[in-house]
């Protein structure tokens, strides 16, 4: 009798711990150094610079922050220098243009952040777990050549591991509870 009570208490405590863990999934960050990356042609061009970060399958991208210095070669504008983020399924899920309000050539620094969840822009990586970055120009002023450069700085991506592993553990505990209940009956 006391062993059964112990089993039920252990299962209940385990489920409570899993519920708490799922509700408060820890966020992690990855910072990409963008110094010296050229901004070449329009999105999808084969000469655009790419970067890849291997995270984990099912990771949810929930935030971005940037602190960068950009240079746009006239007649290009700072507002045209951009980066697209995504995965193999959809490599262009989200675009960031740090100098969006600067319709001028030259050099300038930009910083900011965005909570992708609040804006409804968060996304989950596919089974490869690879986050792609494609650096591009919104408007191509110099065909097959660079229009701007990310002089220095970084982009920080905030992500949360997918909660399925917590869900599987909770299902396992529920299975143990069901087996325990059957044996008792």
Secondary structure as a PSIPRED ss2 file (coil, helix, strand):
# PSIPRED VFORMAT (PSIPRED V4.0)

   1 X C   1.000  0.000  0.000
   2 X H   0.000  1.000  0.000
   3 X H   0.000  1.000  0.000
   4 X H   0.000  1.000  0.000
   5 X H   0.000  1.000  0.000
   6 X H   0.000  1.000  0.000
   7 X H   0.000  1.000  0.000
   8 X H   0.000  1.000  0.000
   9 X H   0.000  1.000  0.000
  10 X H   0.000  1.000  0.000
  11 X H   0.000  1.000  0.000
  12 X H   0.000  1.000  0.000
  13 X H   0.000  1.000  0.000
  14 X H   0.000  1.000  0.000
  15 X H   0.000  1.000  0.000
  16 X H   0.000  1.000  0.000
  17 X H   0.000  1.000  0.000
  18 X H   0.000  1.000  0.000
  19 X H   0.000  1.000  0.000
  20 X H   0.000  1.000  0.000
  21 X H   0.000  1.000  0.000
  22 X H   0.000  1.000  0.000
  23 X H   0.000  1.000  0.000
  24 X C   1.000  0.000  0.000
  25 X C   1.000  0.000  0.000
  26 X C   1.000  0.000  0.000
  27 X E   0.000  0.000  1.000
  28 X E   0.000  0.000  1.000
  29 X E   0.000  0.000  1.000
  30 X E   0.000  0.000  1.000
  31 X E   0.000  0.000  1.000
  32 X E   0.000  0.000  1.000
  33 X E   0.000  0.000  1.000
  34 X C   1.000  0.000  0.000
  35 X C   1.000  0.000  0.000
  36 X C   1.000  0.000  0.000
  37 X E   0.000  0.000  1.000
  38 X E   0.000  0.000  1.000
  39 X E   0.000  0.000  1.000
  40 X C   1.000  0.000  0.000
  41 X C   1.000  0.000  0.000
  42 X C   1.000  0.000  0.000
  43 X C   1.000  0.000  0.000
  44 X C   1.000  0.000  0.000
  45 X C   1.000  0.000  0.000
  46 X C   1.000  0.000  0.000
  47 X C   1.000  0.000  0.000
  48 X C   1.000  0.000  0.000
  49 X E   0.000  0.000  1.000
  50 X E   0.000  0.000  1.000
  51 X E   0.000  0.000  1.000
  52 X E   0.000  0.000  1.000
  53 X E   0.000  0.000  1.000
  54 X E   0.000  0.000  1.000
  55 X C   1.000  0.000  0.000
  56 X C   1.000  0.000  0.000
  57 X C   1.000  0.000  0.000
  58 X C   1.000  0.000  0.000
  59 X C   1.000  0.000  0.000
  60 X E   0.000  0.000  1.000
  61 X E   0.000  0.000  1.000
  62 X E   0.000  0.000  1.000
  63 X E   0.000  0.000  1.000
  64 X E   0.000  0.000  1.000
  65 X E   0.000  0.000  1.000
  66 X E   0.000  0.000  1.000
  67 X E   0.000  0.000  1.000
  68 X E   0.000  0.000  1.000
  69 X E   0.000  0.000  1.000
  70 X E   0.000  0.000  1.000
  71 X E   0.000  0.000  1.000
  72 X E   0.000  0.000  1.000
  73 X C   1.000  0.000  0.000
  74 X C   1.000  0.000  0.000
  75 X C   1.000  0.000  0.000
  76 X C   1.000  0.000  0.000
  77 X C   1.000  0.000  0.000
  78 X H   0.000  1.000  0.000
  79 X H   0.000  1.000  0.000
  80 X H   0.000  1.000  0.000
  81 X E   0.000  0.000  1.000
  82 X E   0.000  0.000  1.000
  83 X E   0.000  0.000  1.000
  84 X E   0.000  0.000  1.000
  85 X E   0.000  0.000  1.000
  86 X E   0.000  0.000  1.000
  87 X C   1.000  0.000  0.000
  88 X C   1.000  0.000  0.000
  89 X C   1.000  0.000  0.000
  90 X C   1.000  0.000  0.000
  91 X C   1.000  0.000  0.000
  92 X C   1.000  0.000  0.000
  93 X C   1.000  0.000  0.000
  94 X E   0.000  0.000  1.000
  95 X E   0.000  0.000  1.000
  96 X E   0.000  0.000  1.000
  97 X C   1.000  0.000  0.000
  98 X C   1.000  0.000  0.000
  99 X C   1.000  0.000  0.000
 100 X C   1.000  0.000  0.000
 101 X C   1.000  0.000  0.000
 102 X C   1.000  0.000  0.000
 103 X C   1.000  0.000  0.000
 104 X C   1.000  0.000  0.000
 105 X C   1.000  0.000  0.000
 106 X E   0.000  0.000  1.000
 107 X E   0.000  0.000  1.000
 108 X E   0.000  0.000  1.000
 109 X E   0.000  0.000  1.000
 110 X E   0.000  0.000  1.000
 111 X E   0.000  0.000  1.000
 112 X E   0.000  0.000  1.000
 113 X E   0.000  0.000  1.000
 114 X E   0.000  0.000  1.000
 115 X E   0.000  0.000  1.000
 116 X C   1.000  0.000  0.000
 117 X C   1.000  0.000  0.000
 118 X C   1.000  0.000  0.000
 119 X C   1.000  0.000  0.000
 120 X C   1.000  0.000  0.000
 121 X C   1.000  0.000  0.000
 122 X C   1.000  0.000  0.000
 123 X E   0.000  0.000  1.000
 124 X E   0.000  0.000  1.000
 125 X C   1.000  0.000  0.000
 126 X C   1.000  0.000  0.000
 127 X C   1.000  0.000  0.000
 128 X C   1.000  0.000  0.000
 129 X C   1.000  0.000  0.000
 130 X E   0.000  0.000  1.000
 131 X E   0.000  0.000  1.000
 132 X E   0.000  0.000  1.000
 133 X E   0.000  0.000  1.000
 134 X E   0.000  0.000  1.000
 135 X E   0.000  0.000  1.000
 136 X E   0.000  0.000  1.000
 137 X E   0.000  0.000  1.000
 138 X C   1.000  0.000  0.000
 139 X C   1.000  0.000  0.000
 140 X C   1.000  0.000  0.000
 141 X C   1.000  0.000  0.000
 142 X C   1.000  0.000  0.000
 143 X C   1.000  0.000  0.000
 144 X C   1.000  0.000  0.000
 145 X C   1.000  0.000  0.000
 146 X C   1.000  0.000  0.000
 147 X C   1.000  0.000  0.000
 148 X E   0.000  0.000  1.000
 149 X E   0.000  0.000  1.000
 150 X E   0.000  0.000  1.000
 151 X E   0.000  0.000  1.000
 152 X E   0.000  0.000  1.000
 153 X E   0.000  0.000  1.000
 154 X E   0.000  0.000  1.000
 155 X E   0.000  0.000  1.000
 156 X E   0.000  0.000  1.000
 157 X E   0.000  0.000  1.000
 158 X E   0.000  0.000  1.000
 159 X E   0.000  0.000  1.000
 160 X E   0.000  0.000  1.000
 161 X C   1.000  0.000  0.000
 162 X C   1.000  0.000  0.000
 163 X C   1.000  0.000  0.000
 164 X H   0.000  1.000  0.000
 165 X H   0.000  1.000  0.000
 166 X H   0.000  1.000  0.000
 167 X H   0.000  1.000  0.000
 168 X H   0.000  1.000  0.000
 169 X H   0.000  1.000  0.000
 170 X H   0.000  1.000  0.000
 171 X H   0.000  1.000  0.000
 172 X H   0.000  1.000  0.000
 173 X H   0.000  1.000  0.000
 174 X H   0.000  1.000  0.000
 175 X H   0.000  1.000  0.000
 176 X H   0.000  1.000  0.000
 177 X H   0.000  1.000  0.000
 178 X H   0.000  1.000  0.000
 179 X H   0.000  1.000  0.000
 180 X H   0.000  1.000  0.000
 181 X H   0.000  1.000  0.000
 182 X H   0.000  1.000  0.000
 183 X H   0.000  1.000  0.000
 184 X H   0.000  1.000  0.000
 185 X C   1.000  0.000  0.000
